[in-house]
Amino acid sequence: MSRGMKLLILVLILALTGFGAWYALGHKQEEPAEEDPAQAQTETEETVSVFSVDLDTVTGFSWTCLNRSGAVTRDGENWVYVDADGNKQTADKTIMDKLTLEISDVQAKRVLENVTDMSGYGFDDPICEIHIDTTSGSHDLVFGDPAKSDSETYYFTTGDGRVCLVGGTMSSDFFYRNEDLAPKAE
């Protein structure tokens, strides 16, 4: 075998080895990270309901979101609030439809189970807290820090033990004070 032929075979072997290494590194399957069983994470392609309430059982709710507070109670088919003068007023139907829709079913894409340390999620100084009274008890919904993706916020329901990532607009949807609930003149 001539010297040129040996050199050609060596170059082909080196080229195949280089290509094999490039392919193996570029298409390496990542091993899943080991999960802490005490904080198992569930992520779905679709959202899942993490809190829901039958609106017919809601007797009232109050909120503090982004330093704005409000409270309403049910009066038959209407929602009422107390104005600055201490008088009961009927709340704007459009606003109340929006707020009741928000509390009726909270959806999440990601859920962390059995979380014991809530401090890393902003719950020590939440951006929004909603207290809901129903005919069978009460519920507290707490919204912490925004997640790294600006479209989601950390959320939990008191006593639930789960931290969820929910759509980040809920706290801004509750950016009302009682005086903002007055029906708009048409």
ROPA-15791 format. One line per field, with one value per residue (C-alpha): residue in one letter; x negated, y, z negated. Coordinates in nm, 4 decimals, decimal comma. Layout:
<pts>
type = [A	...]
x = [X	...]
y = [Y	...]
z = [Z	...]
</pts>
This chain:
<pts>
type = [M	S	R	G	M	K	L	L	I	L	V	L	I	L	A	L	T	G	F	G	A	W	Y	A	L	G	H	K	Q	E	E	P	A	E	E	D	P	A	Q	A	Q	T	E	T	E	E	T	V	S	V	F	S	V	D	L	D	T	V	T	G	F	S	W	T	C	L	N	R	S	G	A	V	T	R	D	G	E	N	W	V	Y	V	D	A	D	G	N	K	Q	T	A	D	K	T	I	M	D	K	L	T	L	E	I	S	D	V	Q	A	K	R	V	L	E	N	V	T	D	M	S	G	Y	G	F	D	D	P	I	C	E	I	H	I	D	T	T	S	G	S	H	D	L	V	F	G	D	P	A	K	S	D	S	E	T	Y	Y	F	T	T	G	D	G	R	V	C	L	V	G	G	T	M	S	S	D	F	F	Y	R	N	E	D	L	A	P	K	A	E]
x = [0,0000	-0,1415	-0,2143	0,0616	0,3189	0,2236	0,2531	0,5971	0,7220	0,5907	0,7676	1,0941	1,0654	1,0024	1,2950	1,5329	1,4151	1,4631	1,8088	1,9039	1,7936	1,9800	2,2955	2,2796	2,2308	2,4931	2,7612	2,6902	3,0096	3,0171	3,0828	3,3800	3,2847	3,3441	3,6606	3,7015	3,9902	4,1114	4,1521	4,2680	4,3442	4,6235	4,6142	4,8782	4,9285	5,2759	5,3818	5,5405	5,7862	5,6117	5,9007	6,2663	6,5744	6,9420	7,0344	7,3852	7,2275	7,0117	7,1533	6,8744	6,5089	6,2419	5,8994	5,5810	5,3877	5,1049	5,1973	5,5617	5,8332	6,1985	6,4780	6,8185	7,1068	7,3922	7,7351	7,9701	7,8546	7,6354	7,2961	7,2789	6,9929	6,9710	6,8796	6,6637	6,9716	7,0601	7,3558	7,4177	7,3973	7,4621	7,1373	7,0935	7,2142	6,9394	6,6636	6,8246	6,8735	6,4998	6,3949	6,6273	6,5093	6,1494	6,2210	6,4526	6,1771	5,8030	5,5986	5,2289	4,9814	4,7250	4,7802	4,5261	4,6585	4,5812	4,3882	4,2702	4,0667	4,2876	4,0379	3,8771	4,2027	4,2840	4,5607	4,4073	4,5081	4,7712	4,8773	5,2386	5,4529	5,8159	6,0436	6,3604	6,6558	6,8954	7,1941	6,9660	6,6538	6,3837	6,0806	5,7679	5,5950	5,2426	5,0342	4,6604	4,3774	4,3958	4,2113	3,9124	4,1570	4,3411	4,6716	4,6987	4,7251	4,6689	4,9965	5,1218	5,4408	5,4052	5,3806	5,3289	4,9519	4,9075	4,7417	4,8731	4,7823	5,0906	5,1510	5,0049	5,3039	5,5186	5,3599	5,4037	5,7638	5,8273	5,6761	5,9947	6,0901	6,4486	6,5016	6,3961	6,6902	6,9597	7,1642	7,0467	7,2896	7,3921]
y = [0,0000	0,3331	0,6144	0,8324	0,5565	0,5165	0,8921	0,8960	0,6135	0,7980	1,1203	0,9284	0,7606	1,0984	1,2572	0,9754	0,9924	1,3707	1,3428	1,0681	1,2819	1,5876	1,3830	1,2190	1,5514	1,7351	1,4686	1,3622	1,2979	1,4838	1,2837	1,4167	1,6007	1,4034	1,5301	1,5935	1,3581	1,6037	1,8698	1,6804	1,9006	1,8377	2,0157	1,9597	2,0825	2,1932	2,3886	2,2176	2,3603	2,4245	2,6061	2,6348	2,7545	2,7434	3,1108	3,0418	2,9595	3,2744	3,5210	3,7776	3,8358	4,0912	4,1607	4,3556	4,3671	4,6017	4,8219	4,8519	4,6965	4,6230	4,4107	4,3036	4,0989	3,9313	4,0919	3,8694	3,8843	4,1905	4,2529	4,5458	4,7434	5,0104	5,3549	5,6192	5,7561	5,4128	5,3558	5,0279	5,0638	4,8176	4,7313	4,7609	4,4367	4,4259	4,4586	4,2022	3,9542	3,9822	3,9420	3,6504	3,4736	3,5093	3,3511	3,0796	2,8654	2,9224	2,7353	2,6400	2,4863	2,3892	2,2600	2,2011	1,9555	1,9523	2,2802	2,3545	2,6739	2,9381	3,2261	3,1761	3,2445	3,5924	3,4871	3,6779	4,0005	3,8908	4,1107	3,9996	3,8319	3,7376	3,6155	3,4357	3,3616	3,0857	2,9202	2,6317	2,8202	3,0528	3,0376	3,2517	3,2835	3,4272	3,5488	3,5919	3,6973	3,6845	3,3839	3,4189	3,4088	3,7383	3,5827	3,3666	3,4311	3,2009	3,1150	2,9089	2,8476	2,8492	2,4970	2,3389	2,2670	2,3307	2,6197	2,6746	2,8892	3,0715	3,3383	3,6660	3,8910	3,7976	4,0475	4,3302	4,2228	4,3000	4,6496	4,8072	4,9965	5,0076	5,3518	5,2014	4,9573	5,2208	5,1527	5,3559	5,6077	5,5120]
z = [0,0000	0,0990	-0,1378	0,0164	-0,0289	-0,3969	-0,4479	-0,2818	-0,5081	-0,8165	-0,7131	-0,6583	-0,9987	-1,1678	-0,9802	-1,0788	-1,4417	-1,4476	-1,2947	-1,5418	-1,8372	-1,7034	-1,6490	-1,9915	-2,1738	-1,9716	-2,0148	-2,3705	-2,5644	-2,8931	-3,2032	-3,3994	-3,7164	-4,0324	-4,1987	-4,5666	-4,6531	-4,9183	-4,6506	-4,3456	-4,0473	-3,8039	-3,4700	-3,2073	-2,8544	-2,9541	-3,2580	-3,5562	-3,8037	-4,1367	-4,3027	-4,2172	-4,3956	-4,3064	-4,2707	-4,4024	-4,7415	-4,7600	-5,0142	-4,9819	-4,9116	-4,9865	-4,8420	-4,8769	-4,5519	-4,4677	-4,7674	-4,6613	-4,8736	-4,8244	-4,9641	-4,8406	-4,9770	-4,7959	-4,8214	-4,6244	-4,2620	-4,3202	-4,4750	-4,7170	-4,8669	-5,1341	-5,0011	-5,1722	-5,3548	-5,4968	-5,2622	-5,0833	-4,7055	-4,4238	-4,2427	-3,8665	-3,7036	-3,4392	-3,6978	-3,9267	-3,6417	-3,5682	-3,9339	-4,0068	-3,6925	-3,8178	-4,1579	-4,0294	-3,8777	-3,9163	-3,6530	-3,6715	-3,4301	-3,6907	-4,0458	-4,3239	-4,5840	-4,9600	-4,9687	-5,3228	-5,2715	-5,1120	-5,1494	-4,8086	-4,6268	-4,7635	-4,9993	-5,2918	-5,1102	-4,8555	-4,5664	-4,6033	-4,8696	-4,8146	-5,0954	-4,9839	-5,2149	-5,1131	-5,2740	-5,3758	-5,4938	-5,3689	-5,1411	-5,1117	-4,7761	-4,7913	-4,4962	-4,5452	-4,3197	-3,9423	-3,8027	-3,5704	-3,2831	-3,3264	-3,2315	-3,5444	-3,9181	-4,2151	-4,3900	-4,6816	-4,8724	-5,2506	-5,3900	-5,0478	-5,0631	-4,6902	-4,5102	-4,1602	-3,8630	-3,7408	-3,4792	-3,5996	-3,5270	-3,8242	-4,0632	-3,8131	-3,7522	-4,1210	-4,0975	-4,2346	-4,5483	-4,6687	-4,5095	-4,1721	-4,1882	-4,1299	-3,8163	-3,5192	-3,3720	-3,0208]
</pts>
